[in-house]
Amino acid sequence: MADIGPEHDVSPTPEKDPDDWITGDAPMTGPQRSYLHTLAQELGETVPDNLTKVTASKLIDELQRRSGRGIRGEDTSST
């Protein structure tokens, strides 16, 4: 089997950098809003309702890290 190298991502769900999203300036989605409010509530914080998709995604990553949930919803609190 040939080595395809790192430039060929064969992961099942490759992720695009939020800064490269075409619709990144659009308002955050309903699921983003809901999850942000859940994370913020756990941390005793509030988040504005007028975020863009990109800003919401970055804030989700930050709040997940701070809450111990890990990146993209992985629970790392038991490790």
C-alpha positions in Angstrom: 0.0 0.0 0.0 1.4 3.4 -1.0 1.9 6.1 1.6 -0.5 8.9 0.6 1.1 11.5 2.9 -0.4 14.2 5.1 -1.6 16.3 2.2 -4.4 13.7 1.6 -6.7 13.8 4.6 -8.7 10.6 4.5 -10.4 11.1 7.9 -14.2 10.5 7.7 -15.0 14.1 8.6 -12.2 16.5 7.7 -12.8 20.0 9.2 -12.4 23.2 7.4 -10.8 26.1 9.3 -13.7 28.4 10.4 -11.8 31.4 9.0 -12.1 29.8 5.5 -15.9 29.3 5.7 -17.7 30.9 2.8 -20.8 31.6 5.0 -18.8 32.5 8.1 -20.2 36.0 8.3 -23.8 34.7 8.4 -25.6 34.6 11.7 -24.8 31.6 14.0 -27.1 28.6 13.5 -29.8 27.6 16.0 -27.8 24.6 17.2 -24.8 26.8 17.7 -26.9 29.2 19.7 -28.4 26.5 21.9 -25.1 24.7 22.5 -23.3 28.0 23.3 -26.0 28.9 25.9 -25.6 25.4 27.4 -21.8 25.8 27.7 -22.1 29.3 29.0 -24.6 28.3 31.6 -22.3 25.6 32.9 -19.5 28.1 33.2 -21.7 30.9 34.8 -21.2 33.1 31.7 -23.4 34.8 29.1 -22.9 35.0 25.4 -24.4 37.5 22.9 -27.1 36.4 20.6 -25.8 38.2 17.5 -22.6 36.2 16.8 -21.5 35.0 13.3 -21.1 31.4 12.5 -17.3 31.7 12.7 -17.3 33.6 16.0 -19.8 31.1 17.5 -17.7 28.2 16.4 -14.5 29.6 17.9 -16.3 30.4 21.1 -17.8 26.9 21.3 -14.3 25.5 21.0 -13.0 27.8 23.8 -15.9 27.1 26.1 -15.6 23.3 25.5 -12.0 23.5 26.4 -12.7 25.5 29.6 -15.6 23.3 30.6 -13.6 20.1 30.2 -15.8 18.8 27.4 -12.9 18.8 24.9 -12.9 19.8 21.3 -16.0 19.1 19.3 -17.9 17.6 22.1 -15.5 15.0 23.2 -15.8 14.5 27.0 -12.2 14.6 28.4 -13.2 15.0 32.0 -12.7 11.3 32.8 -9.1 11.1 31.4 
